[in-house]
């Protein structure tokens, strides 16, 4: 890395944003593994794990659009601080329940719902805050730095999470996550940013309606959001529920599953460094082609293949999906004015995550009915089929990179 790539870190507000987000994401990476094995240790049921994960997703989805509106109305860093405090409290309660041996699945589901509510406000605020922390010429570098920070901490968090759970217990790992949310809240609270962008006479309903009109007017946007509604539901759902189950039965347990997730994150980081230089012209066409390899880990787990092959499949999937992520961010910033970015990001997230609670709730029972192998193969087929269909969109195939982004040309109202 050259010093120029870290130019945004010379900006005080961006340094605080980077530090706060990176800290909380490290804890979250650890907690994902810890929660999965905590539920499996309690009941051994994939359906119970799906219930807990679905509770988190339902809360996020139900409140996401409201979170997007308020991220434009209030100072975005204040919204992020409140969300981090809420997540810290809920994770601390989860840790206490697990460490005292009093946890029940319904309690974990309720706390996951509250944690998901915090995420519904955090996500759109964090999506729209970057242009407020750096000048326009540093925004692409700022996005790259944040993604590299996220993916790097995911590598460490996945490996550390597996080791912590194996060496201690899921409760201590989740307690660490609660502490990282607290540190992140303190760090982001030190930021100094202008007020939100609420206009006189504006209402939540009106802003939501305007956001929907803007969203539906862009064919490339809703086509890919619909695609990822299916991809996220069945790829992430199958991996999140059946992956740990296969790892526990056939691959060696928590440490092995941590290695798979770490390999995926290594692919993300290496791909991110490539994407700092590679600038394909047809950004959405290349992005869509990069989604197909997401089926590889599902196919490897379906056999199940050896741990080495599953780890390799995770690496390839991570490398390719980061290509999509970088190019998707580029398309959003190029085609959407900055003052609309938070609301359209919330519509993007709502569509992309909307089916996840359904998938999380049904994958366990489906697996019990037809078998883990058949469920993983069907999930892989849905990923491939949805991605093939989105290539029918001319907008997706032909949208090209431009020299300047209109989003960067507009000023953010104070």
URKA-V127899 format. One record per residue. N is the residue number from 1. RES is the residue in three letters. PHI is phi in whole degrees, -180 to 180 (none if undefined). PSI is psi in radians with two decimals (NA if undefined). D_FIRST is the distance of its C-alpha to the first C-alpha in Angstrom with 1 decimal. Layout:
BEGIN
n: <N:N>
res: <RES:RES>
phi: <PHI:PHI>
psi: <PSI:PSI>
d_first: <D_FIRST:D_FIRST>
END
This chain:
BEGIN
n: <1:2:3:4:5:6:7:8:9:10:11:12:13:14:15:16:17:18:19:20:21:22:23:24:25:26:27:28:29:30:31:32:33:34:35:36:37:38:39:40:41:42:43:44:45:46:47:48:49:50:51:52:53:54:55:56:57:58:59:60:61:62:63:64:65:66:67:68:69:70:71:72:73:74:75:76:77:78:79:80:81:82:83:84:85:86:87:88:89:90:91:92:93:94:95:96:97:98:99:100:101:102:103:104:105:106:107:108:109:110:111:112:113:114:115:116:117:118:119:120:121:122:123:124:125:126:127:128:129:130:131:132:133:134:135:136:137:138:139:140:141:142:143:144:145:146:147:148:149:150:151:152:153:154:155:156:157:158:159:160:161:162:163:164:165:166:167:168:169:170:171:172:173:174:175:176:177:178:179:180:181:182:183:184:185:186:187:188:189:190:191:192:193:194:195:196:197:198:199:200:201:202:203:204:205:206:207:208:209:210:211:212:213:214:215:216:217:218:219:220:221:222:223:224:225:226:227:228:229:230:231:232:233:234:235:236:237:238:239:240:241:242:243:244:245:246:247:248:249:250:251:252:253:254:255:256:257:258:259:260:261:262:263:264:265:266:267:268:269:270:271:272:273:274:275:276:277:278:279:280:281:282:283:284:285:286:287:288:289:290:291:292:293:294:295:296:297:298:299:300:301:302:303:304:305:306:307:308:309:310:311:312:313:314:315:316:317:318:319:320:321:322:323:324:325:326:327:328:329:330:331:332:333:334:335:336:337:338:339:340:341:342:343:344:345:346:347:348:349:350:351:352:353:354:355:356:357:358:359:360:361:362:363:364:365:366:367:368:369:370:371:372:373:374:375:376:377:378:379:380:381:382:383:384:385:386:387:388:389:390:391:392:393:394:395:396:397:398:399:400:401:402:403:404:405:406:407:408:409:410:411:412:413:414>
res: <UNK:UNK:UNK:UNK:UNK:UNK:UNK:UNK:UNK:UNK:UNK:UNK:UNK:UNK:UNK:UNK:UNK:UNK:UNK:UNK:UNK:UNK:UNK:UNK:UNK:UNK:UNK:UNK:UNK:UNK:UNK:UNK:UNK:UNK:UNK:UNK:UNK:UNK:UNK:UNK:UNK:UNK:UNK:UNK:UNK:UNK:UNK:UNK:UNK:UNK:UNK:UNK:UNK:UNK:UNK:UNK:UNK:UNK:UNK:UNK:UNK:UNK:UNK:UNK:UNK:UNK:UNK:UNK:UNK:UNK:UNK:UNK:UNK:UNK:UNK:UNK:UNK:UNK:UNK:UNK:UNK:UNK:UNK:UNK:UNK:UNK:UNK:UNK:UNK:UNK:UNK:UNK:UNK:UNK:UNK:UNK:UNK:UNK:UNK:UNK:UNK:UNK:UNK:UNK:UNK:UNK:UNK:UNK:UNK:UNK:UNK:UNK:UNK:UNK:UNK:UNK:UNK:UNK:UNK:UNK:UNK:UNK:UNK:UNK:UNK:UNK:UNK:UNK:UNK:UNK:UNK:UNK:UNK:UNK:UNK:UNK:UNK:UNK:UNK:UNK:UNK:UNK:UNK:UNK:UNK:UNK:UNK:UNK:UNK:UNK:UNK:UNK:UNK:UNK:UNK:UNK:UNK:UNK:UNK:UNK:UNK:UNK:UNK:UNK:UNK:UNK:UNK:UNK:UNK:UNK:UNK:UNK:UNK:UNK:UNK:UNK:UNK:UNK:UNK:UNK:UNK:UNK:UNK:UNK:UNK:UNK:UNK:UNK:UNK:UNK:UNK:UNK:UNK:UNK:UNK:UNK:UNK:UNK:UNK:UNK:UNK:UNK:UNK:UNK:UNK:UNK:UNK:UNK:UNK:UNK:UNK:UNK:UNK:UNK:UNK:UNK:UNK:UNK:UNK:UNK:UNK:UNK:UNK:UNK:UNK:UNK:UNK:UNK:UNK:UNK:UNK:UNK:UNK:UNK:UNK:UNK:UNK:UNK:UNK:UNK:UNK:UNK:UNK:UNK:UNK:UNK:UNK:UNK:UNK:UNK:UNK:UNK:UNK:UNK:UNK:UNK:UNK:UNK:UNK:UNK:UNK:UNK:UNK:UNK:UNK:UNK:UNK:UNK:UNK:UNK:UNK:UNK:UNK:UNK:UNK:UNK:UNK:UNK:UNK:UNK:UNK:UNK:UNK:UNK:UNK:UNK:UNK:UNK:UNK:UNK:UNK:UNK:UNK:UNK:UNK:UNK:UNK:UNK:UNK:UNK:UNK:UNK:UNK:UNK:UNK:UNK:UNK:UNK:UNK:UNK:UNK:UNK:UNK:UNK:UNK:UNK:UNK:UNK:UNK:UNK:UNK:UNK:UNK:UNK:UNK:UNK:UNK:UNK:UNK:UNK:UNK:UNK:UNK:UNK:UNK:UNK:UNK:UNK:UNK:UNK:UNK:UNK:UNK:UNK:UNK:UNK:UNK:UNK:UNK:UNK:UNK:UNK:UNK:UNK:UNK:UNK:UNK:UNK:UNK:UNK:UNK:UNK:UNK:UNK:UNK:UNK:UNK:UNK:UNK:UNK:UNK:UNK:UNK:UNK:UNK:UNK:UNK:UNK:UNK:UNK:UNK:UNK:UNK:UNK:UNK:UNK:UNK:UNK:UNK:UNK:UNK:UNK:UNK:UNK:UNK:UNK:UNK:UNK:UNK:UNK:UNK:UNK:UNK:UNK:UNK:UNK:UNK:UNK:UNK:UNK:UNK:UNK:UNK:UNK>
phi: <none:-93:-63:-61:-69:-106:-52:-59:-70:-77:-90:-57:-65:-70:-59:-67:-61:-60:-65:-66:-65:-65:-63:-68:-68:-62:-64:-65:-63:-68:-67:-59:-72:-62:-65:-59:-78:-64:-68:-64:-68:-70:-128:70:-106:-65:-65:-66:-62:-61:-62:-66:-66:-65:-61:-61:-67:-60:-62:-60:-68:-62:-102:-62:-65:-64:-61:-65:-65:-71:-67:-87:-88:-105:-56:-63:-70:-67:-61:-65:-63:-61:-65:-66:-64:-60:-66:-62:-66:-65:-69:-64:-65:-58:-61:-62:-60:-70:-71:-90:75:-107:-70:-124:-60:-65:-67:-64:-66:-63:-67:-64:-61:-65:-65:-64:-62:-63:-63:-61:-93:-68:-61:-66:-65:-70:-70:-98:-83:-56:-62:-87:-109:-140:-70:-53:-70:-107:-66:-64:-65:-64:-62:-63:-64:-64:-67:-66:-63:-61:-70:-66:-70:-67:-60:-64:-65:-64:-66:-67:-62:-61:-68:-63:-65:-68:-86:-121:-164:-59:-61:-68:-64:-73:-62:-63:-61:-59:-66:-66:-63:-64:-62:-62:-61:-65:-66:-71:-63:-78:-72:-125:-130:-70:-62:-71:-111:-67:-100:-57:81:-78:-126:-61:-62:-62:-67:-66:-64:-64:-63:-63:-61:-64:-64:-71:-76:-111:-60:-63:-71:-71:-64:-74:-64:-62:-56:-77:-60:-79:-61:-64:-62:-95:-75:-67:-64:-65:-67:-66:-96:-86:-58:-61:-66:-65:-62:-68:-84:-129:-110:123:98:-57:-62:-66:-67:-61:-66:-63:-66:-65:-63:-60:-70:-62:-60:-60:-67:-63:-65:-61:-68:-65:-73:-65:-112:-82:-129:-63:-73:-89:-67:-78:-64:-64:-61:-67:-59:-75:-82:-53:-65:-62:-74:-61:-62:-63:-67:-66:-70:-65:-60:-81:-78:-67:-59:-61:-69:-64:-62:-63:-63:-63:-62:-63:-62:-64:-60:-75:-71:-70:-59:-59:-60:-65:-70:-66:-59:-62:-64:-61:-70:-75:-98:-116:-57:-61:-70:-106:-67:-66:-65:-70:-65:-70:-65:-58:-65:-61:-67:-72:-104:-59:-89:-62:-61:-63:-62:-64:-77:-103:-64:-61:-61:-63:-62:-66:-83:-113:105:-64:-61:-64:-66:-66:-66:-64:-64:-61:-63:-67:-60:-66:-66:-64:-72:-62:-64:-68:-71:-71:-76:-65:-60:-66:-72:-118:-62:-114:-67:-111:-72:-136:-96:-62:-63:-83:-87:-101:-87:-84:-61:-82>
psi: <2.38:2.84:-0.57:-0.52:-0.33:0.40:-0.72:-0.46:-0.17:-0.24:2.19:-0.82:-0.65:-0.66:-0.75:-0.74:-0.82:-0.81:-0.77:-0.83:-0.72:-0.70:-0.85:-0.61:-0.55:-0.82:-0.68:-0.64:-0.68:-0.74:-0.56:-0.75:-0.75:-0.75:-0.71:-0.82:-0.41:-0.80:-0.74:-0.62:-0.59:-0.84:-0.32:0.24:2.16:-0.56:-0.68:-0.71:-0.73:-0.66:-0.77:-0.81:-0.65:-0.63:-0.74:-0.82:-0.68:-0.82:-0.76:-0.81:-0.75:-0.65:-0.01:-0.79:-0.68:-0.71:-0.66:-0.72:-0.83:-0.40:-0.43:-0.39:-0.66:2.85:2.17:-0.57:-0.49:-0.71:-0.75:-0.68:-0.83:-0.70:-0.71:-0.68:-0.77:-0.76:-0.66:-0.76:-0.82:-0.71:-0.58:-0.71:-0.74:-0.80:-0.77:-0.79:-0.75:-0.74:-0.49:-0.04:0.35:0.08:2.43:2.71:-0.71:-0.60:-0.74:-0.63:-0.74:-0.78:-0.61:-0.64:-0.79:-0.67:-0.70:-0.61:-0.70:-0.72:-0.60:-0.50:-0.55:-0.77:-0.94:-0.55:-0.77:-0.48:-0.57:-0.09:-0.41:-0.82:-0.26:-0.13:-0.25:2.73:2.80:-0.66:-0.21:0.05:-0.72:-0.74:-0.64:-0.77:-0.73:-0.74:-0.72:-0.74:-0.70:-0.67:-0.77:-0.85:-0.60:-0.74:-0.49:-0.65:-0.92:-0.75:-0.71:-0.81:-0.79:-0.65:-0.79:-0.74:-0.73:-0.77:-0.73:-0.67:-0.54:-1.71:2.82:-0.55:-0.76:-0.63:-0.70:-0.54:-0.68:-0.71:-0.75:-0.71:-0.67:-0.62:-0.68:-0.76:-0.73:-0.71:-0.77:-0.72:-0.85:-0.50:-0.39:-0.12:2.66:1.85:2.79:2.90:3.03:-2.99:0.52:2.33:2.59:2.36:-0.07:2.56:2.84:-0.78:-0.77:-0.75:-0.62:-0.73:-0.74:-0.68:-0.73:-0.73:-0.79:-0.69:-0.88:-0.35:-0.17:1.79:-0.70:-0.58:-0.93:-0.49:-0.81:-0.56:-0.75:-0.73:-0.84:-0.27:-0.69:-0.80:-0.87:-0.68:-0.87:-0.49:-0.95:-0.69:-0.81:-0.74:-0.77:-0.59:-0.88:-0.46:-0.96:-0.58:-0.79:-0.71:-0.72:-0.64:-0.61:-0.31:-0.23:0.01:-2.76:-0.77:-0.66:-0.77:-0.62:-0.64:-0.67:-0.82:-0.64:-0.70:-0.69:-0.74:-0.60:-0.73:-0.71:-0.81:-0.81:-0.70:-0.66:-0.66:-0.62:-0.72:-0.21:-0.43:-0.59:2.19:1.36:2.58:-0.87:1.50:-0.72:-0.53:-0.84:-0.70:-0.75:-0.71:-0.54:-0.12:-0.49:-0.73:-0.13:-0.34:-0.31:-0.84:-0.62:-0.75:-0.67:-0.70:-0.48:-0.53:-0.99:2.52:3.08:2.83:-0.66:-0.76:-0.71:-0.73:-0.76:-0.72:-0.69:-0.70:-0.84:-0.75:-0.75:-0.75:-0.77:-0.68:-0.42:-0.56:-0.82:-0.82:-0.80:-0.78:-0.58:-0.78:-0.72:-0.79:-0.76:-0.81:-0.53:-0.70:-0.28:2.17:2.54:-0.63:-0.19:-0.02:-0.66:-0.80:-0.77:-0.51:-0.63:-0.66:-0.70:-0.88:-0.68:-0.83:-0.66:-0.52:-0.09:-0.62:-0.08:-0.75:-0.66:-0.83:-0.76:-0.57:-0.53:-0.32:-0.71:-0.94:-0.66:-0.75:-0.68:-0.54:-0.75:-0.16:2.65:-0.75:-0.85:-0.66:-0.74:-0.70:-0.71:-0.69:-0.74:-0.71:-0.67:-0.68:-0.84:-0.74:-0.77:-0.63:-0.66:-0.74:-0.66:-0.36:-0.18:-0.32:2.15:-0.62:-0.73:-0.72:-0.52:-0.11:2.21:2.72:2.42:2.86:-0.52:2.52:2.24:-0.45:-0.57:-0.24:-0.20:2.53:2.52:2.13:2.50:NA>
d_first: <0.0:3.8:6.6:8.3:6.7:8.3:11.3:13.6:13.4:15.4:18.2:20.5:21.7:18.4:17.4:20.7:20.4:17.0:18.6:21.8:20.7:18.4:21.3:23.9:22.0:21.6:25.4:26.1:24.4:26.7:29.7:29.6:30.4:32.7:34.8:35.3:36.7:38.6:40.6:41.1:42.4:44.8:46.3:44.6:44.8:42.2:44.2:43.9:40.1:40.2:42.4:40.0:37.0:39.1:40.3:36.7:36.1:39.5:38.9:35.6:37.1:40.3:38.7:35.5:37.1:38.6:35.3:33.8:36.7:36.5:32.8:33.8:36.8:35.4:32.4:29.8:28.4:32.0:32.3:29.2:30.6:33.9:32.4:30.5:33.7:35.6:33.3:33.3:37.1:37.6:35.3:37.1:40.4:39.2:38.2:41.6:43.5:41.8:42.0:45.7:46.5:47.9:45.4:46.9:45.2:46.7:45.3:41.7:42.2:43.3:40.4:38.0:39.6:39.1:35.4:35.1:36.8:34.2:31.5:33.5:33.0:29.4:27.9:29.1:28.4:24.7:24.5:25.9:24.5:21.0:22.6:24.5:21.6:19.5:20.9:21.1:18.4:15.7:17.2:15.1:11.8:13.9:15.1:11.8:10.8:14.3:14.4:11.4:13.2:16.4:15.6:14.1:17.2:19.4:18.4:19.4:22.3:23.7:23.9:25.1:27.5:29.1:29.5:30.9:33.4:34.5:34.8:36.3:37.1:35.7:37.2:35.0:31.8:32.9:33.8:30.3:29.2:31.9:30.5:26.9:28.5:30.4:27.3:25.6:28.8:29.0:25.4:25.8:29.3:28.0:26.5:28.6:28.9:31.8:34.4:34.4:35.6:39.1:41.6:45.3:47.5:44.7:45.2:43.2:45.2:44.8:41.0:40.9:43.2:41.1:38.0:39.8:41.0:37.6:36.3:39.1:39.0:35.7:36.5:33.0:32.3:35.3:35.2:31.7:32.6:35.8:33.9:31.6:34.7:35.8:32.5:31.5:35.0:35.6:32.2:31.1:34.8:35.5:32.4:32.9:36.6:37.3:34.0:34.8:38.4:37.6:35.2:38.0:40.7:39.0:35.5:35.9:35.5:32.9:30.5:30.6:29.9:27.0:25.5:26.0:24.3:21.4:21.0:21.1:18.2:16.1:16.9:15.9:12.3:11.9:13.6:11.5:8.4:11.1:12.7:10.0:11.4:14.8:17.5:20.9:23.9:26.1:23.8:26.4:27.9:24.6:24.0:27.5:27.3:24.3:26.7:29.1:27.2:27.7:31.2:30.1:29.9:33.3:34.8:33.5:35.0:38.2:39.2:37.9:35.7:34.5:31.7:29.4:30.1:29.7:26.3:25.2:26.7:24.7:21.4:22.4:23.6:20.4:18.2:20.8:21.5:17.9:18.4:21.5:20.0:17.4:20.2:22.8:21.0:20.7:24.4:25.5:23.9:25.1:28.7:29.5:30.3:28.4:31.6:32.4:29.1:29.9:33.3:32.2:29.4:32.2:34.3:31.4:31.0:34.8:35.3:32.4:33.5:37.2:38.4:36.5:39.3:41.8:39.7:39.1:42.8:44.1:41.8:43.3:46.9:46.2:44.7:47.8:50.0:48.5:46.2:42.6:42.1:43.7:41.8:38.4:39.5:40.8:37.6:35.7:38.3:37.9:34.1:34.7:37.7:36.1:33.2:35.6:37.7:35.0:34.5:38.0:36.8:36.5:34.2:31.7:32.1:31.9:29.9:27.5:24.4:25.5:24.0:24.6:25.1:28.5:27.1:25.0:28.1:30.3:30.5:30.6:34.1:34.3>
END
